[in-house]
């Protein structure tokens, strides 16, 4: 499942270098065709989730960039999923995940002011979780409070996310007033999930088809819906297992597949290094970085164990990577050299190996959703040249426009656990 569990915002961490060699032996036949998914008429789009049929969800701006709406891209067509209203300044909704029945989940602002003045989605309006089925966006219930968000959906139709209950949290200061708790919605009914002992609040991160879920918990999540300063745990058979640490740094989970493998990132206080991590069977392994980089983030994992994420240098130039069979590869070296996009932030991968995320248009610096599809024959003539360039490190390293680096800085760390692109749209 692709959570994008997405994107809770914290400041960029300062990173210490930890690189591993990248070797392409046995990998030279991995090649992708590139699809720019476009927008809903504006200049921006971001993909968050993809199912095994190749349907993609995310959000995009409308003409004039005056609204930001959830979308479903299917068979070359991007469909506007609408909103529950939202502000006059920028009506806003986002879809984070889609299952194989093309059911999508996310959240949308309404036009109703939050009676407690909370800023759950960015405009102090009530923000509701939704499920989209067969052309209809339907709100999901909260736990008695005003706000919530849907984050992930599995193939059984179970929705994972978080919502407010009706109990004030005396330990928090405005704009957070009520407790925020992890939730699973089954057949439209909200069921509160546990938080780690000692943690008063939490969110839902990612869920697989067995109902195993990642649950970051802590105390006081607003105003920025940032990372809980507590624990990140695996919820399985009614119990919580703390993911613990890797090399002394806490692990934050970003995705879980149907084998129970979890991908994430080490995330400590400012000044601590950040590295992509694979957690399986209670054991965490670091994935390192691409050559010359100092930090990496694991974003999503497929059922066959392929990972995607980011590798970044000290100047916040980030490259998307594919990790397979112990080898990390720069996505930019696996596409035709005349591609119109760079791929700084892949956030989803399906069982067919298709990858989605946030791409940068080389000619304009605009940010567009992308889809990479494995190709066996279309660009066979380029295989030898690309493999040789990659092995020798001869392909020029991508230098991203400042606006792209700024956005990526804001999304490092727990970005895939709180879907916090709210602030980028304001």
C-alpha positions as CSV (number, residue, x, y, z in Angstrom):
1,X,0.0,0.0,0.0
2,X,1.2,3.5,-0.8
3,X,0.5,5.7,2.1
4,X,1.6,9.0,1.4
5,X,0.9,9.0,4.5
6,X,2.2,11.7,3.1
7,X,3.6,14.5,3.9
8,X,3.8,16.1,7.2
9,X,6.2,19.1,7.3
10,X,9.3,19.7,9.3
11,X,12.4,21.7,8.7
12,X,15.2,20.1,6.8
13,X,17.5,18.0,8.9
14,X,21.3,18.6,8.7
15,X,22.8,15.4,7.4
16,X,26.0,13.5,8.0
17,X,27.5,11.6,5.0
18,X,26.9,7.9,4.6
19,X,27.3,6.6,1.1
20,X,27.4,3.1,-0.4
21,X,28.7,2.3,-3.8
22,X,26.2,1.9,-6.6
23,X,26.8,-1.0,-9.0
24,X,24.6,-1.8,-11.9
25,X,25.7,-5.3,-12.5
26,X,22.7,-7.4,-13.4
27,X,20.5,-4.2,-13.4
28,X,21.2,-2.9,-16.9
29,X,17.8,-4.0,-18.3
30,X,15.8,-1.8,-15.9
31,X,14.5,1.0,-18.1
32,X,11.4,3.2,-17.9
33,X,9.2,5.2,-20.2
34,X,8.1,8.5,-18.8
35,X,4.6,10.0,-18.6
36,X,4.1,13.6,-17.4
37,X,0.6,13.4,-15.9
38,X,0.0,17.1,-16.4
39,X,-2.4,19.2,-14.3
40,X,-6.0,20.2,-14.0
41,X,-5.2,23.3,-16.0
42,X,-2.8,25.0,-13.7
43,X,1.0,24.7,-13.3
44,X,1.3,22.2,-10.4
45,X,0.5,18.6,-9.7
46,X,1.7,15.9,-7.3
47,X,1.1,12.2,-7.4
48,X,0.9,10.3,-4.1
49,X,-0.5,6.8,-4.8
50,X,-0.8,4.2,-7.6
51,X,-2.6,0.9,-7.6
52,X,-1.7,-2.3,-9.5
53,X,-3.8,-1.3,-12.5
54,X,-1.8,1.9,-13.0
55,X,-4.5,4.3,-11.7
56,X,-2.8,7.3,-9.9
57,X,-4.1,9.8,-7.3
58,X,-2.8,13.1,-6.0
59,X,-3.7,16.7,-6.3
60,X,-3.3,19.4,-8.9
61,X,-4.0,23.1,-9.5
62,X,-6.9,24.3,-11.8
63,X,-6.6,27.0,-14.4
64,X,-5.0,30.1,-12.9
65,X,-3.7,28.1,-9.9
66,X,-6.7,29.4,-8.0
67,X,-7.8,26.0,-6.6
68,X,-6.0,22.8,-5.7
69,X,-8.1,19.6,-6.1
70,X,-7.7,15.9,-5.6
71,X,-7.3,14.0,-8.9
72,X,-7.6,10.5,-10.3
73,X,-5.5,9.7,-13.4
74,X,-6.6,6.7,-15.3
75,X,-5.8,5.6,-18.9
76,X,-4.4,9.0,-19.8
77,X,-7.3,11.0,-18.4
78,X,-7.0,13.2,-15.2
79,X,-10.3,13.5,-13.4
80,X,-11.0,16.3,-10.9
81,X,-12.5,14.6,-7.7
82,X,-13.8,18.0,-6.4
83,X,-13.9,19.3,-2.9
84,X,-16.4,19.7,0.0
85,X,-16.2,23.5,-0.5
86,X,-13.1,25.1,1.0
87,X,-12.0,28.7,1.2
88,X,-12.7,31.3,-1.5
89,X,-9.0,31.9,-1.7
90,X,-8.0,28.3,-2.5
91,X,-10.5,25.5,-2.5
92,X,-8.5,22.5,-1.4
93,X,-8.6,18.7,-1.4
94,X,-6.0,15.9,-1.8
95,X,-6.1,12.2,-2.6
96,X,-3.3,10.1,-1.0
97,X,-4.1,6.5,-1.8
98,X,-6.0,4.3,-4.2
99,X,-6.8,0.5,-4.1
100,X,-7.2,-1.9,-6.9
101,X,-11.0,-1.2,-7.0
102,X,-10.2,2.5,-7.9
103,X,-11.4,3.6,-4.5
104,X,-9.5,6.7,-3.4
105,X,-9.0,8.4,0.0
106,X,-7.8,11.7,1.3
107,X,-9.3,14.8,2.8
108,X,-11.0,18.0,1.8
109,X,-11.6,21.4,3.4
110,X,-15.2,22.4,3.8
111,X,-16.6,25.9,3.7
112,X,-17.4,25.8,7.5
113,X,-15.1,27.6,9.9
114,X,-13.7,25.5,12.7
115,X,-15.7,26.4,15.8
116,X,-12.5,26.0,18.0
117,X,-10.3,27.9,15.7
118,X,-8.1,24.9,14.9
119,X,-6.0,25.1,11.7
120,X,-6.2,21.4,10.7
121,X,-5.9,21.9,6.9
122,X,-4.5,25.4,6.6
123,X,-7.4,27.9,6.5
124,X,-9.1,27.3,9.9
125,X,-11.9,25.5,8.1
126,X,-13.3,22.1,9.1
127,X,-11.3,19.4,7.2
128,X,-13.0,16.1,6.6
129,X,-11.6,12.7,5.5
130,X,-13.2,11.2,2.4
131,X,-13.5,8.1,0.4
132,X,-14.2,8.4,-3.4
133,X,-16.1,5.5,-5.0
134,X,-17.6,5.3,-8.5
135,X,-17.6,9.1,-9.0
136,X,-18.8,10.1,-5.6
137,X,-16.7,11.8,-2.8
138,X,-18.2,10.9,0.5
139,X,-17.1,12.2,4.0
140,X,-16.0,9.7,6.6
141,X,-17.0,10.3,10.3
142,X,-14.6,11.6,12.9
143,X,-14.4,10.4,16.5
144,X,-16.7,13.1,17.6
145,X,-14.5,16.1,16.9
146,X,-14.5,18.4,13.9
147,X,-11.6,17.2,11.7
148,X,-9.8,14.2,10.2
149,X,-7.9,12.9,7.2
150,X,-7.9,9.7,5.2
151,X,-4.3,8.5,4.5
152,X,-4.3,5.0,3.0
153,X,-6.8,2.3,1.8
154,X,-6.2,-1.4,1.3
155,X,-7.8,-3.8,-1.1
156,X,-10.4,-4.8,1.5
157,X,-11.7,-1.3,1.5
158,X,-10.3,-0.5,5.0
159,X,-9.3,3.2,5.3
160,X,-6.5,4.3,7.6
161,X,-6.1,7.9,8.8
162,X,-6.7,10.0,11.9
163,X,-9.4,12.1,13.4
164,X,-10.3,14.3,16.3
165,X,-12.4,13.1,19.2
166,X,-14.5,15.4,21.4
167,X,-12.1,15.5,24.4
168,X,-9.9,18.5,24.9
169,X,-6.2,17.9,25.3
170,X,-5.1,20.0,28.3
171,X,-1.4,19.4,27.4
172,X,-1.7,21.2,24.0
173,X,-1.8,24.9,23.3
174,X,-3.9,26.5,20.5
175,X,-4.4,25.9,17.7
176,X,-4.7,22.3,18.9
177,X,-7.6,21.9,21.3
178,X,-8.9,18.3,20.9
179,X,-7.1,15.0,20.9
180,X,-6.1,13.6,17.5
181,X,-6.1,9.8,17.3
182,X,-5.3,7.1,14.7
183,X,-8.4,5.7,13.0
184,X,-9.4,2.8,10.8
185,X,-12.7,3.1,8.9
186,X,-14.5,-0.2,8.2
187,X,-17.6,0.0,6.0
188,X,-17.8,3.7,6.8
189,X,-17.6,3.4,10.6
190,X,-14.7,4.9,12.5
191,X,-12.7,2.7,15.0
192,X,-10.1,4.4,17.2
193,X,-6.7,2.6,17.2
194,X,-4.4,2.6,20.2
195,X,-1.5,4.9,20.8
196,X,1.8,3.8,22.3
197,X,1.8,3.8,26.1
198,X,2.4,7.4,27.3
199,X,1.5,9.0,24.0
200,X,-1.8,10.9,24.0
201,X,-2.2,11.5,20.2
202,X,-1.5,9.7,17.0
203,X,-2.1,9.3,13.3
204,X,-2.5,6.4,10.8
205,X,0.4,6.0,8.4
206,X,0.2,3.0,6.0
207,X,-1.9,-0.2,5.9
208,X,-1.6,-3.5,4.0
209,X,-4.2,-6.0,2.9
210,X,-3.8,-7.9,6.2
211,X,-4.8,-4.9,8.2
212,X,-1.3,-4.3,9.5
213,X,-0.7,-0.6,10.0
214,X,2.0,1.9,10.9
215,X,1.0,4.2,13.7
216,X,3.1,7.3,14.6
217,X,2.1,8.5,18.0
218,X,3.1,11.3,20.3
219,X,1.7,14.4,22.0
220,X,0.1,17.4,20.4
221,X,0.2,17.3,16.6
222,X,-1.0,20.7,15.6
223,X,-0.5,23.4,14.3
224,X,1.6,22.0,11.5
225,X,0.6,18.3,11.6
226,X,4.2,17.5,11.9
227,X,5.9,14.4,13.2
228,X,4.7,13.1,16.6
229,X,7.6,13.4,19.1
230,X,7.0,9.9,20.4
231,X,7.0,6.5,18.8
232,X,6.4,4.9,15.4
233,X,4.9,1.5,15.7
234,X,3.5,-1.5,13.8
235,X,-0.1,-2.3,14.7
236,X,-0.7,-6.0,14.2
237,X,-3.2,-8.4,15.8
238,X,-4.3,-5.7,18.3
239,X,-0.8,-5.0,19.6
240,X,1.8,-2.3,18.9
241,X,5.5,-3.0,18.2
242,X,7.9,0.0,18.3
243,X,10.1,0.2,15.3
244,X,12.8,1.3,17.6
245,X,16.1,2.8,16.3
246,X,18.8,2.2,13.7
247,X,22.3,3.1,14.8
248,X,20.7,5.0,17.7
249,X,18.3,7.1,15.7
250,X,14.5,6.6,15.8
251,X,12.9,5.0,12.8
252,X,9.9,6.7,11.1
253,X,7.9,4.4,8.8
254,X,6.5,5.6,5.5
255,X,5.0,2.4,3.9
256,X,4.3,-1.2,4.5
257,X,3.7,-4.0,1.9
258,X,1.7,-7.2,2.1
259,X,4.7,-9.2,3.3
260,X,5.0,-6.9,6.4
261,X,8.2,-5.2,5.1
262,X,8.4,-1.5,6.2
263,X,10.3,1.2,4.5
264,X,11.1,4.5,6.2
265,X,13.8,6.8,7.4
266,X,15.9,7.5,10.5
267,X,14.7,10.8,11.9
268,X,16.4,12.3,14.9
269,X,16.8,15.9,16.2
270,X,18.2,18.6,14.0
271,X,21.8,17.7,13.4
272,X,21.2,13.9,13.3
273,X,21.8,12.0,10.1
274,X,18.9,10.8,8.0
275,X,19.0,7.5,6.1
276,X,16.5,5.3,4.3
277,X,15.7,2.2,6.3
278,X,14.2,-1.2,5.5
279,X,12.5,-2.9,8.5
280,X,11.5,-6.5,8.4
281,X,11.0,-9.1,11.1
282,X,12.1,-6.7,13.8
283,X,15.4,-6.0,12.1
284,X,16.3,-2.6,10.5
285,X,18.8,-2.2,7.7
286,X,20.2,1.1,6.3
287,X,20.1,1.6,2.6
288,X,22.8,4.3,2.3
289,X,22.7,7.0,-0.4
290,X,23.6,7.5,-4.0
291,X,27.3,8.5,-4.5
292,X,28.1,12.1,-3.4
293,X,24.9,12.4,-1.3
294,X,24.6,12.8,2.4
295,X,21.0,11.8,3.2
296,X,18.3,9.4,1.9
297,X,14.6,8.7,2.6
298,X,12.7,5.5,1.9
299,X,9.2,6.4,0.7
300,X,7.4,3.3,-0.7
301,X,7.8,-0.4,-1.1
302,X,6.1,-2.9,-3.5
303,X,5.0,-6.4,-2.6
304,X,8.1,-7.8,-4.4
305,X,10.4,-5.7,-2.2
306,X,11.4,-2.9,-4.6
307,X,11.8,0.4,-2.9
308,X,11.7,4.0,-4.1
309,X,12.8,7.2,-2.3
310,X,15.1,10.2,-2.3
311,X,18.8,10.7,-2.0
312,X,20.0,14.3,-1.4
313,X,23.3,16.1,-1.3
314,X,24.3,18.8,1.2
315,X,22.7,21.5,-1.0
316,X,19.3,19.9,-1.0
317,X,19.6,18.6,-4.6
318,X,17.5,15.4,-4.4
319,X,17.4,12.5,-6.8
320,X,14.8,9.8,-6.9
321,X,16.1,6.3,-6.4
322,X,15.0,2.7,-7.1
323,X,16.4,0.1,-4.6
324,X,16.3,-3.5,-5.8
325,X,18.2,-6.6,-4.7
326,X,20.5,-4.6,-2.5
327,X,21.4,-2.0,-5.2
328,X,20.4,1.7,-5.2
329,X,20.0,3.3,-8.7
330,X,19.4,6.9,-9.7
331,X,16.0,7.0,-11.5
332,X,17.4,9.7,-13.8
333,X,19.8,7.2,-15.3
334,X,17.0,4.7,-16.0
335,X,15.0,6.8,-18.4
336,X,15.7,8.2,-21.9
337,X,18.3,11.1,-21.7
338,X,15.9,13.4,-23.6
339,X,13.2,13.1,-20.8
340,X,11.5,16.5,-20.1
341,X,11.4,15.7,-16.4
342,X,13.8,15.2,-13.5
343,X,12.6,12.9,-10.7
344,X,13.5,14.3,-7.3
345,X,10.7,12.7,-5.3
346,X,9.2,9.3,-6.1
347,X,6.6,8.4,-3.5
348,X,4.7,5.3,-4.8
349,X,5.4,2.0,-6.5
350,X,3.0,-0.8,-7.5
351,X,3.6,-4.6,-8.0
352,X,4.2,-4.0,-11.7
353,X,7.1,-1.7,-10.9
354,X,5.4,1.5,-12.0
355,X,6.5,4.5,-10.0
356,X,4.8,7.8,-9.3
357,X,5.8,11.0,-7.6
358,X,6.8,14.7,-7.9
359,X,8.8,15.6,-11.0
360,X,10.5,18.8,-12.1
361,X,9.9,20.1,-15.6
362,X,13.4,20.8,-16.9
363,X,12.5,23.7,-19.2
364,X,10.3,25.6,-16.7
365,X,11.0,24.4,-13.2
366,X,7.2,23.6,-12.8
367,X,6.4,20.7,-10.6
368,X,4.3,17.9,-12.2
369,X,3.1,14.5,-11.2
370,X,5.0,11.7,-13.1
371,X,4.5,8.0,-14.0
372,X,7.4,5.8,-14.8
373,X,6.5,2.4,-16.5
374,X,9.1,-0.4,-16.9
375,X,10.0,-0.9,-20.6
376,X,11.4,-3.9,-22.2
377,X,11.9,-2.8,-25.8
378,X,11.0,0.8,-26.5
379,X,14.4,2.1,-25.6
380,X,16.6,-0.9,-26.0
381,X,19.1,0.9,-28.2
382,X,20.0,3.2,-25.2
383,X,20.7,0.4,-22.7
384,X,24.4,0.1,-23.3
385,X,25.0,3.8,-23.3
386,X,22.9,4.5,-20.2
387,X,24.4,1.6,-18.2
388,X,27.9,2.6,-19.0
389,X,27.3,6.2,-18.1
390,X,25.6,5.2,-14.8
391,X,28.4,2.8,-13.8
392,X,31.1,5.4,-14.5
393,X,29.1,8.2,-12.8
394,X,29.4,10.2,-16.0
395,X,25.9,11.4,-16.2
396,X,25.7,15.0,-15.0
397,X,24.1,15.3,-11.5
398,X,20.8,17.1,-11.5
399,X,20.9,20.6,-10.0
400,X,17.3,21.5,-9.0
401,X,15.7,25.0,-9.3
402,X,15.5,26.8,-5.9
403,X,11.7,26.5,-5.7
404,X,12.0,22.7,-6.0
405,X,14.7,22.5,-3.4
406,X,12.7,24.6,-1.1
407,X,9.7,22.3,-1.4
408,X,11.8,19.2,-0.9
409,X,13.4,20.7,2.2
410,X,9.9,21.3,3.7
411,X,9.0,17.7,3.0
412,X,12.0,15.8,4.4
413,X,11.6,13.5,7.4
414,X,8.1,12.6,8.3
415,X,6.6,14.1,5.1
416,X,5.0,10.8,4.2
417,X,3.4,10.4,7.6
418,X,1.3,13.5,7.8
419,X,0.5,14.5,4.2
420,X,1.6,18.0,5.1
421,X,1.7,19.8,1.8
422,X,-1.0,22.1,3.2
423,X,1.5,24.8,3.8
424,X,2.9,24.6,0.3
425,X,-0.5,25.5,-1.2
426,X,-1.0,28.7,0.8
